[in-house]
């Protein structure tokens, strides 16, 4: 059974940093793209960042130059380093990958940016 478990969320002040981690119960070596999404209360889920098997990264415009996605195939983890956090970054952050027709999601980790 495939499981994705996110960790590392919490409460942080504006301008602060957090590092989220997503741990997969299966090998991610052959998974093309691993992604992070987020969902704020009352809003649609939105793409945050993705990294493919070749290490190419892409980001939502709202987080570009502040967030960095990392992938460790040996550890089966995908991390999201978040710097210069803003109140509008407050959301549940979820890890995701698509395997064929199946879309796998974790339960998410809450990030709250507030003074």
C-alpha positions as a printed Julia matrix, in Angstrom:
115×3 Matrix{Float64}:
   0.0    0.0     0.0
   1.4    3.34   -1.04
   1.63   5.94    1.69
   2.92   9.49    1.66
   3.57  11.06    5.05
   4.29  14.75    5.39
   6.01  16.34    8.38
   7.69  19.55    9.43
   4.77  21.95    9.53
   4.11  24.35   12.35
   3.67  27.96   13.39
   6.26  30.43   12.16
   6.52  34.22   12.12
   6.48  36.15    8.85
   9.93  36.1     7.31
  10.76  32.8     8.94
  11.63  29.42    7.45
  10.37  25.87    7.59
  11.45  22.65    5.94
   8.74  20.16    5.09
   9.46  16.53    4.37
   7.44  13.91    2.51
   8.32  10.28    3.12
   7.07   7.62    0.7
   6.44   3.98    1.62
   7.62   2.93   -1.83
  10.67   3.64   -3.92
  10.4    6.96   -5.72
  13.32   6.2    -8.02
  11.08   5.43  -10.99
   8.47   8.09  -10.28
   8.7   10.82  -12.87
   7.49  13.85  -10.96
   7.03  14.44   -7.24
   5.0   17.5    -6.3
   3.95  19.63   -3.37
   0.55  21.28   -3.29
  -1.18  23.43   -0.69
  -4.73  24.19    0.3
  -5.79  27.18    2.35
  -9.19  27.34    4.09
 -11.93  28.16    1.61
  -9.57  27.98   -1.36
  -8.82  25.46   -4.05
  -5.81  23.22   -3.83
  -2.92  24.79   -5.72
   0.37  23.57   -7.1
   3.46  24.74   -5.22
   6.51  22.94   -6.59
   7.57  19.89   -8.57
  10.76  17.97   -9.27
  11.27  15.32  -11.9
  13.51  12.28  -11.93
  16.21  14.29  -13.68
  16.22  16.92  -10.96
  14.47  19.63  -12.96
  12.35  21.85  -10.74
   9.39  24.11  -11.32
   7.51  26.4    -8.99
   4.34  28.42   -8.71
   5.04  32.09   -9.34
   3.92  32.92   -5.81
   6.75  30.9    -4.23
   9.51  31.23   -6.8
  12.81  32.43   -5.29
  11.54  31.63   -1.77
  10.88  27.87   -1.86
  13.17  25.05   -2.98
  12.17  21.44   -3.61
  14.61  18.58   -3.05
  14.41  14.93   -3.9
  16.32  12.03   -2.32
  15.66   8.8    -4.18
  17.78   6.78   -1.76
  15.69   7.91    1.21
  12.42   8.07   -0.73
  11.83  11.6     0.47
  10.9   14.9    -1.09
  11.55  18.04    0.93
  10.32  21.58    0.57
  12.52  24.32    2.0
  10.43  27.42    2.57
  12.1   30.75    3.28
  10.8   34.29    3.69
   7.4   32.95    4.64
   4.36  35.19    4.34
   0.93  35.01    5.98
  -0.52  34.06    2.6
   1.6   30.89    2.67
  -0.63  29.59    5.47
  -2.16  26.31    4.29
  -2.09  22.56    4.56
   0.8   21.32    2.44
   0.43  18.0     0.67
   2.79  15.72   -1.16
   1.71  14.09   -4.42
   2.69  11.86   -7.28
   0.87  10.32  -10.22
   1.47   6.67  -11.07
  -0.35   5.78  -14.25
  -3.97   6.67  -13.57
  -3.6    6.73   -9.8
  -3.05  10.01   -8.01
  -1.41   9.53   -4.61
  -1.72  12.1    -1.82
  -0.53  12.39    1.74
  -2.63  13.65    4.63
  -0.84  16.97    4.69
   0.97  19.09    7.24
  -0.29  22.44    8.51
   1.83  25.54    8.01
   0.71  28.7     9.76
   2.52  31.98    9.21
   1.5   34.54   11.79
   2.95  37.0    14.25
